[in-house]
Amino acid sequence: MRPPGAPTAALHVLGPSAGGIRVHVAELARRTTALGWAPTVAAPAGVMDGVLDPARDGVEVVALGTTADWSARRLLGLRRTLAAAVDGYELVHAHGLKAAVLTLSLRGSLGRSSRRSGRRRTPVVVTLHNDMVGTHTGIGARLRAFAQRSLLRFADHVVFVSQADADANRRVVPDDRRTVMMSFAARPEPRAGRDDTRRRFGVEPDAPLVVVVARLHPQKDLGMFLRAFAATRGRVRDARAIVAGDGPQHEELLALRDELGLTSSVEFIGATDAAADLMASADGVAISSRWEGGPIVAVEAMQLGAPVLMTDTGAVAELARGPGAAVLVQPGDVDGFAAALTDLLVSPDRRTAVAGAGRALAEAEFDGAALVHRIDRAYRRVLDRR
């Protein structure tokens, strides 16, 4: 039995992640230690590297296979690995749908060994970081929606990162079993000034600069961004773009860049530790995703005072729409994105207005200290209900 006043052990489970989910989990684990929790993170080897330091942060990290292990045929082996790790935790929090599938497959056995000594089953919280349906249509969308609904029904509590996702699943997850809470991260701190950063990446001090920080994946629709930027270059001839991130579409996007005649104006720099520096020195941060849950990079750009141009999808867009805290364009709209980007680059007043509204929104809605209390309340409701 846990001694009175001792921290409550919580296990966070996540699958392969190269972006916002792992950053959110790291910050959530760090912050909950001050609220009476003893968190452990179970993730594929290497996923938490660079965002969580066990010695510094007081959070244990358990290797859950490798990123290559997360195929359907290997889930059984991962299931055995996780089953050996979950015993002794008061609560398990699965982040993302792959982690939810793996964790909920153990739901009947969670806490089984401890029930012999009188403890009850360990509850499972799931965060739906990205809707499984995405932009799928027809039978594919219906099958994915059915699978997602079936999955969420088994969770003791579900955290949605956007109100739209919560509303779409209202029949499956009643109000008393859900929380709407945007993903969050530590406030980014640039390590270099604007001029030094531009000099480092070969950008002239006065050149209009667009920065993209994204995984090179079809969800992010960077092909749409490149086509829109090509149209913008027809009107803003000295515009430059820097794309930071890795992913499976790297070679495909390089080929499209060259085909569009953007070889000298768009640079792909891969993963970098200078993302905050780049966004702080940009005239616009662009997010061209086909769909999103709660893109942390949009929040980070707002915190840094950079104007954000993004597709109208996900939690940040929901909140930004009213106060004009970001320029919003429909997903896939190349002409609309190009027009909005051009307007942003040629109008200093427009950039100042959007950046100011974005900074105010980030301070009001995306403060990690306030958001972590929301998840803490959800955890304690789950334990009380158990």
Backbone hydrogen bonds, N-H to C=O, Kabsch-Sander energy under -0.5 kcal/mol:
donor,donor_aa,acceptor,acceptor_aa,energy
6,A,3,P,-2.1
8,T,36,G,-2.7
9,A,7,P,-0.5
10,A,38,A,-1.6
11,L,91,L,-2.4
12,H,10,A,-0.5
12,H,40,T,-3.4
13,V,11,L,-0.5
13,V,93,H,-2.8
14,L,42,A,-2.1
15,G,95,H,-0.6
23,V,19,G,-1.3
24,H,20,G,-2.7
25,V,21,I,-2.7
26,A,22,R,-2.2
27,E,23,V,-2.1
28,L,24,H,-2.8
29,A,25,V,-2.7
30,R,26,A,-2.2
31,R,27,E,-2.5
32,T,28,L,-2.2
33,T,29,A,-0.9
33,T,30,R,-0.7
34,A,31,R,-1.0
35,L,32,T,-1.3
36,G,33,T,-0.9
37,W,32,T,-1.6
38,A,8,T,-3.0
40,T,10,A,-2.2
41,V,60,E,-2.9
42,A,12,H,-3.5
42,A,40,T,-0.5
43,A,41,V,-0.6
43,A,62,V,-2.2
45,A,65,G,-3.0
47,V,44,P,-2.2
49,D,46,G,-1.1
51,V,48,M,-1.7
52,L,48,M,-1.7
57,D,53,D,-3.6
58,G,54,P,-1.6
60,E,39,P,-1.0
62,V,41,V,-3.3
64,L,43,A,-2.8
65,G,63,A,-0.6
69,D,66,T,-1.5
70,W,67,T,-0.9
71,S,69,D,-1.1
74,R,71,S,-1.1
75,L,71,S,-0.6
75,L,72,A,-1.0
78,L,74,R,-1.8
79,R,75,L,-2.8
80,R,76,L,-1.8
81,T,77,G,-1.8
82,L,78,L,-2.9
83,A,79,R,-2.5
84,A,80,R,-1.6
85,A,81,T,-0.7
85,A,82,L,-1.0
86,V,82,L,-1.7
87,D,83,A,-0.5
89,Y,86,V,-1.7
90,E,9,A,-2.2
91,L,9,A,-1.1
92,V,123,P,-2.3
93,H,11,L,-3.2
94,A,92,V,-0.5
94,A,125,V,-3.1
95,H,13,V,-3.1
96,G,94,A,-0.6
96,G,127,T,-2.2
100,A,96,G,-1.9
101,V,97,L,-2.6
102,L,98,K,-2.1
103,T,99,A,-2.7
104,L,100,A,-3.0
105,S,101,V,-1.3
106,L,103,T,-1.6
107,R,104,L,-1.3
109,S,106,L,-1.8
110,L,106,L,-1.4
112,R,109,S,-2.7
115,R,111,G,-1.6
116,R,112,R,-0.6
116,R,113,S,-0.7
117,S,114,S,-1.4
118,G,115,R,-1.8
119,R,114,S,-1.8
122,T,110,L,-0.7
125,V,92,V,-2.8
126,V,157,H,-2.4
127,T,94,A,-2.5
128,L,126,V,-0.6
128,L,159,V,-2.5
129,H,127,T,-1.4
136,H,133,V,-2.3
140,G,137,T,-0.8
141,A,137,T,-0.9
142,R,138,G,-2.0
143,L,139,I,-2.6
144,R,140,G,-2.2
145,A,141,A,-2.6
146,F,142,R,-2.2
147,A,143,L,-2.3
148,Q,144,R,-2.5
149,R,145,A,-2.6
150,S,146,F,-2.5
151,L,147,A,-2.0
152,L,148,Q,-2.6
153,R,149,R,-1.7
154,F,150,S,-0.6
154,F,151,L,-1.2
155,A,152,L,-1.1
156,D,124,V,-2.2
157,H,124,V,-1.2
158,V,177,R,-2.4
159,V,126,V,-3.1
160,F,158,V,-0.6
160,F,179,T,-2.9
161,V,128,L,-0.9
166,A,162,S,-1.8
167,D,163,Q,-2.8
168,A,164,A,-2.2
169,N,165,D,-1.1
170,R,167,D,-1.4
172,V,169,N,-0.5
173,V,169,N,-2.7
177,R,174,P,-2.1
178,R,175,D,-1.3
179,T,158,V,-2.1
181,M,160,F,-2.9
181,M,179,T,-0.6
197,T,193,G,-2.4
198,R,194,R,-2.5
199,R,195,D,-2.3
200,R,196,D,-2.3
201,F,197,T,-1.7
202,G,199,R,-1.2
203,V,198,R,-3.1
207,A,204,E,-1.3
210,V,240,R,-2.5
211,V,284,G,-2.3
212,V,242,I,-2.7
214,A,212,V,-0.6
214,A,244,A,-2.1
216,L,246,D,-2.0
217,H,215,R,-2.0
220,K,217,H,-1.7
221,D,217,H,-0.5
221,D,218,P,-1.3
224,M,221,D,-0.5
225,F,221,D,-1.3
226,L,222,L,-2.5
227,R,223,G,-2.1
228,A,224,M,-2.4
229,F,225,F,-2.9
230,A,226,L,-2.2
231,A,227,R,-1.7
232,T,228,A,-2.2
233,R,229,F,-2.5
234,G,230,A,-0.8
234,G,231,A,-0.5
235,R,232,T,-1.8
236,V,232,T,-3.0
237,R,235,R,-0.5
239,A,236,V,-1.9
240,R,208,P,-2.9
241,A,265,S,-2.5
242,I,210,V,-2.2
243,V,267,E,-3.0
244,A,212,V,-3.4
244,A,242,I,-0.6
245,G,243,V,-0.5
245,G,270,G,-0.7
249,Q,216,L,-2.5
250,H,247,G,-1.4
253,L,249,Q,-2.8
254,L,250,H,-2.1
255,A,251,E,-2.2
256,L,252,E,-1.9
257,R,253,L,-2.7
258,D,254,L,-2.2
259,E,255,A,-2.3
260,L,256,L,-2.1
261,G,258,D,-1.3
262,L,257,R,-2.5
265,S,262,L,-1.0
266,V,262,L,-2.2
267,E,241,A,-2.4
269,I,243,V,-2.4
269,I,267,E,-0.6
270,G,243,V,-0.6
275,A,272,T,-0.5
278,L,274,A,-2.6
279,M,275,A,-2.6
280,A,276,A,-2.3
281,S,277,D,-1.1
281,S,278,L,-0.5
282,A,279,M,-1.1
283,D,209,L,-2.7
284,G,209,L,-1.0
285,V,307,P,-2.6
286,A,211,V,-2.1
286,A,284,G,-0.5
287,I,309,L,-2.4
290,R,219,Q,-3.4
291,W,219,Q,-0.7
298,A,295,P,-0.9
299,V,295,P,-1.0
300,E,296,I,-2.7
301,A,297,V,-2.3
302,M,298,A,-2.0
303,Q,299,V,-2.7
304,L,300,E,-1.7
305,G,302,M,-1.4
306,A,301,A,-2.7
309,L,285,V,-2.6
310,M,327,V,-2.8
311,T,287,I,-1.5
312,D,329,V,-2.4
313,T,311,T,-2.2
315,A,293,G,-3.6
318,E,314,G,-1.8
319,L,315,A,-1.9
320,A,316,V,-2.5
321,R,317,A,-1.7
324,G,320,A,-1.1
325,A,320,A,-1.7
326,A,320,A,-0.5
327,V,308,V,-2.9
328,L,326,A,-0.6
329,V,310,M,-1.8
333,D,330,Q,-1.9
334,V,332,G,-1.4
337,F,333,D,-2.5
338,A,334,V,-2.6
339,A,335,D,-2.4
340,A,336,G,-2.3
341,L,337,F,-2.5
342,T,338,A,-2.5
343,D,339,A,-2.3
344,L,340,A,-2.1
345,L,341,L,-2.3
346,V,342,T,-2.0
347,S,343,D,-0.9
351,R,347,S,-2.1
352,T,348,P,-2.5
353,A,349,D,-2.2
354,V,350,R,-2.4
355,A,351,R,-2.6
356,G,352,T,-2.3
357,A,353,A,-2.2
358,G,354,V,-2.4
359,R,355,A,-2.4
360,A,356,G,-2.0
361,L,357,A,-2.1
362,A,358,G,-2.5
363,E,359,R,-2.0
364,A,360,A,-1.8
365,E,361,L,-2.9
366,F,361,L,-0.5
366,F,362,A,-1.7
368,G,366,F,-0.6
370,A,367,D,-0.6
371,L,367,D,-2.3
372,V,368,G,-2.4
373,H,369,A,-0.6
374,R,370,A,-0.9
375,I,371,L,-1.6
376,D,372,V,-2.1
377,R,373,H,-2.1
378,A,374,R,-1.7
379,Y,375,I,-2.7
380,R,376,D,-2.2
381,R,377,R,-2.1
382,V,378,A,-2.2
383,L,379,Y,-2.2
384,D,380,R,-2.3
385,R,381,R,-2.6
386,R,382,V,-2.0
